[in-house]
């Protein structure tokens, strides 16, 4: 049976009610989007089943550690939209109750008033405002009446202030300049960063502080009043980029105080400390520059030679500095930090700033992850302010680690707390346990609990939620295999191999080479609602997913090897992986495809001119086809400068010249294989004309080609019906060229 038919087997997604007693219930609303009651045939995971899944987010333990609030987003394909609801359960997973059930969008549940109330964002009043309710869903009422949408919020520890994020106008519109032309659609551009991710930039998010009396806010103040800068930073920053001091007297915030060309060329953001009483702001990354790095060898105080020392030096943190957190005792601020300006994939370190301005050696800012050769992806302080729990990717999985505040002084790396074929996401302290989200290539996010103190090598996680059990019970997942393959330069490369759920080693299967994007993003145990390996496997494909050069989790050298070498070793790694796995008797070497998005899309376009007839079909999503145009079209110029090595017109720059010599558009004369090009027209990171040009080139060469354009999508595909269309087009194309004779 063809996978195209499998797509039609899923029944219509029907909404069913969940338990709960919220007084704002609209149970009679036929359009209310809730948990689905999908029926799946043949135990195969379909795109419709993916979109029927509830998506967990916003996990927040109560102050006393007895309860957990979280959100679940549900999607309706017929309505082409989503609905987000709030749940509360006991810390052990019992008494799990949906406390909202309505058509409004509720998000960001936060415990306030000593855990007696839940604050949250809702658009019930017509704009996004802060509301509160009881933990059982009763007594909901609006707390803010701000003119405009509130995008994120945080109450001060003493409960007397509200910090919130809202957009402010930073650029003059055409109508502002010419009031007599209010219907003119033209946009006048005078500097760079006029577009970002998926929007024409006219506003910037700013942090606001207001007094809170328990029922409403007053005396609203914009911390960045009159400044054109972003805080939090676009396009993905949220309230996590700001933090209250435990004494409620200071706010630490993230900001890149640059605009236009300067912004486009630099990743240099900083952590600022704002004093509520004085209104004074300090730059903790520039005004205080003493930090600590490993020093040379010298005799110790007793004269014994060869002892390691740590030397204080000046470092101004010229790269990304984000996500500050005060220690619970208020003495320290920590944040994530990249050292080099213009390099968005630099090692993400964990910096600590001592607000008491120094220890006995005069060091008051230091990298506590000094001896950890991978990124710190997320972190939280220990309750005793003596260290951190953090997440990091190593060898293809994202696990939880424990790091002492002073472990770096003795050369210690973080201690690994968890292990297994899965990734941990968000983490938070709840009493004597950690609350975390966890997912894998075979399961979407669920909430887990882990002890802070445990016996044995690793902490044992307890699953608290089973949001999508009713779907998993109807589906058989394919096996995930972890292989290590020797590369052309003698290194060991992790490669994931995903098998069809009814895999028979006596049969031959069409096989896909999956090319990860980024380019420096991890290929770990991720779960995707679009690039989902289990749906590919359910269509009877074997998937080969190599962790090629340029991916974090294998050390800094491996991660950085891709910059300035797009057509080099990383491509050899990918070809080595597919060549090695294709030696297996169950791989149909005459029916192999190559697929990928973003840098993976670039990879597909490049492979089309270099694959030496390995593949019978290509699919490129949001890929770079013409690198010279990409250098000028992309909005974040720092990325192009670092990864491509510089401008294509700099003829003396050999790194840049090598990069642009490998542009896929220069090898169209060697294209000989059917190709599907997919792109979103709101993608301002890689413009849609890249896919249009690739499609046109293929057609003009007489090569079978297809183009799927989404006028209303960005670098991703976020709308349910577009997501289903993407999947159907994806599999119809592969089946046509890899299954039909």
NUKEMI-141270 format. One record per residue (C-alpha): x, y, z. Coordinates in steps of 0.02 Angstrom, whole numbers, plus 50000, padded with zeros to 5 digits. Last residue first. Layout:
N
XYZ
...
! end
This chain:
741
504575008149452
503635017349589
504425017049760
505865029549763
505335042349632
503455043549656
503515038349838
504725052249880
503675065549795
502035059449869
502885058650039
503435076850043
501855083449960
500785074850092
501895080850233
501915098950177
500045098950146
499765092450323
500875106250393
500015119350286
498355113350357
499005114650535
499875131650521
501685132350583
502815128350436
504555134750479
505735147550401
504195158650383
502445153950323
501055164350243
501505163550056
501915144850070
502775139049910
502915120949853
503945119049693
504115103049591
505495096649480
505845083849345
507485089049260
507395097149088
508825109149125
507615123849118
506505114649242
507955112049362
508525130149350
506755136549379
506585125649534
508255131649603
507795149849568
506105148049652
506915139549802
508145153849826
506785166749785
505985161449950
507225171650051
508345163450180
508245172150349
506795182750288
505615167950277
503895175650251
503815168150076
503995150550145
504985137750044
504935120249969
505945113649820
505635095849758
507025088349650
507145074749518
508975069949480
510225074749344
511045090849403
512835092549339
512545108849244
511735115449402
513445115749484
513705134449506
511995136449587
512565125549731
513825138549794
515485129749823
516545143549743
515665155149864
516425146450013
518155144749937
518175163449898
517645167350075
519055157050149
520305164050023
519935182250066
520945191949937
519475192849816
518355201549942
516855202849825
516085187049898
515995195050070
516655186350224
517065169150292
515455160650242
515075155550421
515675171250507
515165184750384
513535176150339
513025174350521
513525192150566
512445198350423
510815194150511
509555199850380
509925187450242
509825194450066
511605200350036
512555184550082
511115174050018
511305181749844
513115176249836
512655159449910
511425154849771
510425139449818
510225141450006
508865130150075
507145133550145
506615115350115
507595104549992
506925087549937
507965076449822
507595060249729
508545045749647
510145047249746
511885039749729
512085046149551
513785054449580
513125065049724
514005081349677
512805093149587
511205088049677
512225086349836
512445105249841
510575108449826
510255095149960
511585102550074
510845119950055
509185112450111
510065104450259
510775121550298
508935126550303
507985110250278
508465092650225
508145077650112
509185065150010
508395049949928
508915031849896
508095019449779
509425009549685
510385006249845
508904997149919
509524995050097
509124978150176
510784970350123
511774983250223
513124991850119
511955006950110
512405010850291
514215014350245
513855024450088
512515034650178
513705038950319
515215042450209
514175053950100
513665064250252
515435065250320
516145070150150
514875084250146
515445090550316
517255088950261
517095101850122
515675110950035
515225122050182
517015124750239
517085142550304
516295137150469
516055118250468
517505113250580
516835123450726
515775109850805
517075096150786
518425106950867
517265112651007
516835095151066
515635081751007
513985088451072
513805102750950
513665099250763
514805106350629
515535090350559
514195077250529
513015070050658
512305058050527
510435054350504
510095038750399
508235035450382
507505018850324
505865021650235
504295011250253
503045025650265
503015022750454
504895026250451
504575043650381
503225046450512
504455040450645
505825052050584
504785067650607
505375082650508
503675091150528
503035089050706
504805086450767
505465076450915
507325077950951
508475064151013
510035073550959
510575080950794
511275096550873
511255113350784
512785120750702
512195122150521
510875124750582
510085111450473
510215092550478
510365082250318
509315066350319
509925053050197
508385042950152
508255024450113
507095013950006
506944997050090
507524979550041
506764964550129
507574950450229
507924962450372
506044964350400
505574980750483
503754982350537
504064999150625
505205005350485
507005008150545
507895023750606
509795024650591
510675038150691
512485041750647
513855046250771
515495050250685
517195043050731
518675052050652
519885044650524
519925058750396
518695050150278
517505046950423
517355031150530
515555027050577
514815025550751
513035018950751
511555022450865
509985013050814
508185018850836
506835005650813
505225010550726
503685015250826
502065005350830
500545016450850
498835014750932
499445015451112
500545030251064
498985040251018
498005037451180
499645039951275
499775057751209
499685067851370
500425054551481
501075065651620
502125062651776
503505050951714
504735046551853
506575048851815
507925038351899
509475048351942
511095040951874
512595031651941
511755023952093
510885031552241
509975048152227
509895066052289
509075079152178
507705066752138
506955067051962
505195071251902
504595070151722
503425080051609
503065074051432
503725081051269
503435070951110
503965052751099
504895041550976
506345052750921
506465057751102
505655069451228
505845075451407
505175090051507
505905092551679
505415094351862
506895092251979
506615085752154
506905090352337
505645104552333
505225108152151
506725114852057
506505118051870
507135110451707
506655113551525
507195101251391
507875083851422
508315073251272
508085054451253
508995037951226
509655036351403
510695044651537
510425056451682
511445065151817
513075068851725
514305077951838
514915094651772
516775096451736
518065098751873
519675108451851
519925112852034
519335130752022
517995125751898
517095115852034
516755132052128
514895134252095
514615115552087
513935108151927
512565095051912
512095088551739
510475084351648
510525076051477
510335080551294
510745065851180
511815064151023
513565062251091
513425076351218
512045089251226
511865099851383
510595103151520
510985111751683
510785110051871
511835123051956
512945127152103
513095132952283
511595144552288
510775133052419
509205130552314
510295125252166
510275137652023
509455133651855
510175130051684
509855128651498
510885124251343
512625124551421
513615121051264
515025108351248
516815105751303
516505107451491
518065112351588
517705131051595
515865128551635
516015139951789
516615154151679
517115168251795
516705185751854
517235192152025
519075188252036
520055198652160
521045183552220
520225183052393
518515183652312
517755198152217
516445211052186
515105206952315
513965205352164
514945189952110
514625187451924
514455169651858
514625164451676
513955148351601
514705145751428
513835143851260
515225138551142
515085149450986
513605146150872
513085164450846
514835169950800
514835188650761
515725193650921
516675179951010
516495174551192
514765167051203
513855168751369
512445161051468
512045170151629
512345169351815
512075183051944
512765180852119
512495186252299
510595186152299
510405170852413
509315162152281
510635165452147
510075178352020
509725172251843
510225180551680
509655173551511
510845180551380
512605186251335
512975183751150
514725188851097
515955202451151
516095196751331
517275210651388
518695199651448
520095206351557
521185193351642
521275184451810
522455169451805
522035152151866
523505141851923
524055124151885
525495117351989
527095112051902
528415115652035
528265113452224
528935129452303
527765129152453
526735143652383
526535134652216
527845134652079
527195140351908
526205133151763
525265145451654
523495151451684
521775144351652
520505158551630
519665170551751
518685186551731
518945204951766
517855214851644
516655224951749
515985239651649
515825229051493
514895213051535
514005218751693
513325234351607
512625244651750
510975254251749
510455267851872
508595271151904
509055275152084
507785264752180
507395251952044
509215247852010
509455240451835
510825227751804
511255225051621
511825208851538
512575211551366
512275207951182
513675207551053
513015197250907
513625210250783
513505214450597
511625217050580
511555227150741
512905239150681
512025240650513
510385245750592
510275246350781
511345242150932
511085240551118
510995221651120
509995218651278
509765205751415
509055210951583
509475210151767
508185218551878
508535225752049
507615229552212
506495214152228
507635207252366
507795190552274
508395200152120
507175199351976
507655192051806
507525196351621
507995185951467
506845171951525
505395183951488
505565180051304
506865180151166
506485171550999
506585184850862
507065196450934
507965201151094
507075203951259
507355218451268
507595226451098
508375243651071
507665259951005
507915269451170
506685283051224
506115273251376
507195257951404
506555253951580
504785258851526
503855264051684
502045260351735
501485269451892
499965257951919
499475239651916
497915230651976
497245217952103
498635214052226
499305231652241
500545230252097
501735244452052
502325243851872
503945239951781
504075238951591
505305229351482
505345234051297
504985223951139
505415233050978
504295240150843
504305243850656
505305229050590
504575220850436
504235203350499
504695185150471
506475182750537
506965201150541
506655214950414
507265232950415
508835226250497
509885237550386
509665256350364
508645269350267
507105259650213
505475268050159
504025255850157
502705257950022
500915253250060
500145270650040
498415270850118
498765284850244
499535296250112
499055313650180
499965309650342
501625308650247
503035304950370
501935296350498
500975287550358
502625280650291
503005273750463
504285280650584
505255267450676
505385262650860
503595259350911
503495250251077
503055231951102
502675224851274
503615215051407
503125214451591
503875216851763
502565218051899
502965224852071
502345222152249
502375203152255
503925202452366
504785190852241
504385203052098
503065197051976
503615191551802
502785194851634
502795190751449
501985196951289
500795210151359
499755216351213
499225234451196
498465247451311
498785239251479
497245234751581
498085222451699
497445210951836
495955202451751
494965190051853
494785171151870
493945165052028
493915146451985
495215136251891
495685124452034
497325133652065
496325149652095
496365162551958
497395177351897
497475187551738
498875196651646
498365203951477
498445199051293
497145209251200
495275207151171
494785204651353
494935185651341
496695186751270
497465177751419
499155177951505
499325169151672
499385171851859
499005156951971
498445160152149
498745153152323
500575149252287
501285162352404
500315176352317
500905170952144
501195154852045
501475157851860
500525150751711
501325156851548
499865154151429
497995155251403
497275158051229
495405160551241
494165148051168
493795139851335
494235125451448
495365130851589
495795120651744
496265104151662
496605092851810
497985080451854
497545073752026
499145063252032
500785067251944
501895066252099
502015085252110
500125086452112
499315092151951
498745108451870
498285110851687
498125126451579
497425126951402
498095132551232
497035132451074
497655130150896
497185134950719
496755128050547
494915125550591
494875108750498
496645104450557
496275108250739
497755109650856
497925107651044
499175116851153
499495110351329
500035121551473
500835118051641
500545120351826
501425109151952
500935106352133
501735101952301
503415110652282
503025124252411
503295138152284
502225129352150
503115120852005
502985128951830
502965119851662
502535131651517
502415118751379
501585102351327
500995099451149
499395089151130
499475077550981
498185077850842
499405086650725
500585071750734
499135059650708
498635068850549
500435067250488
500285048450510
501085036450635
500715018750580
499785006150691
498824999450539
497385011450573
497355026750686
495805033550772
495895051650832
494975057050989
495795074051002
496165084351158
495275101051147
494835114151016
493175122551056
492205124750894
490675115150957
490525126751106
489435118251236
490855115351356
491205133851372
491955133151547
492395149251636
491995141251804
493425129051782
492955111751843
494085099151757
494075082551667
494365082851481
493105085251341
493265077651170
493665086151006
493565075950847
495015074450725
494335066850566
494885048850548
496635044450494
496695033050343
496985046850215
498845048250248
499025029550229
498435031350049
499925042150005
501015029550097
500665017149954
500005000050000
! end
